[in-house]
Amino acid sequence: MRLSELGELGLLAELERRGLAQSIGDDAAHLAEGLVVTQDALVERIHFRFDWISWRDLGWRAAAVNLSDLAASGADPEGLLVTLAAPPETELDHVLELYEGIAETGVPVVGGDTSKAESVVLSVTAIGRSARVPGRAGARPGDHLVVTGPLGAAGAAFRRQSYVRPPLRLAEGKELAAAAHALLDLSDGLAVDAGHIASRSGCRVVIELERVPIAAGAELEDLGFGEDYELLAAVGTPVRHTTIGHCEEGQGVALTLNGEPYELGGWQHFR
C-alpha cells in the first residue's frame, strides 16, 4: 500500500497499530511535569514558495505553526529548536531575515541544527509547559463549540498566490485550557479538525456555518483550506469566543448552512 492510499492520518494510525508510535493523536506530546513538545517541518515547494513569501515571514510562520500547537495545549512556550537545511548558495542575509522573523514571536531559539540540501527545509520544535492539557478526547454531548477568531484568511491568500501570517493564540489557549473539554488548533480545515474531536471524543460535532466568523476577503469554501491556526474548543458553558456549533450523541461531523447540509474539503498530506 502506498502513502497516497493511506494518507497522513492513515499512516499515523498504522504506526500506532504496529506499536511504532504512541499517544500521537493530539497537537503535541504531553510529557512529565507538564512538559509539552511539538514539531513541524516546512518544505519548499510543498508548504511554501519564495515568490509568494519573504524569508522573514517564513521564519514567523515556522515558529507560529508550532506555537499554535502549544496554544492548543494551554502551554507557556519556553524555547524553540530550529533545524535549517538549505542550498550552499543561499544568501546569509536571507537566513538572518528568517531568524529575525522567528524572533518576532518573542520565543527564543535555544538550539537546533543546520544542513546542506537542494531546497529549503525548515523544522522547528517548540517546548513549553502547561498546567492542564485538554486534548481532543473529552468533548461531551451538550458542549458548545467555539472558535477564537475569523477563518478562511489563509485560503483566500492562497488564491491570491500569497500567504498570511498565522496568529498567535497563546493567551487564548491558556484561558480555554483551564476549562475546555477538548481543544485543538485549526490547521487542516474546519471539517477535518472538527472530525478529530468527534472521533477521539466519541460524539457528533454539529457546525452551523452561518455562525462561523469569516475573514475579510474569504469565501465559505476557504474554511476547508486549513492553516488558519485559530483554536477550536468544546466547552461546557458559553465563553467570550464565538459559538459555531455543538456536540451531541452520535459520530462524525455535520456541517449545515442555514439548516441545509453542506460539505467542505480539507487537507491531508500524501493525498
Helices and strands as residue ranges (DSSP letters): H 3-17, E 29-30, G 32-34, E 35-43, H 55-71, E 76-86, H 92-103, E 109-116, E 121-129, E 144-147, H 153-159, H 170-177, E 182-185, H 190-201, E 204-208, G 209-211, G 220-224, E 231-235, E 242-248, E 252-257, E 260-261
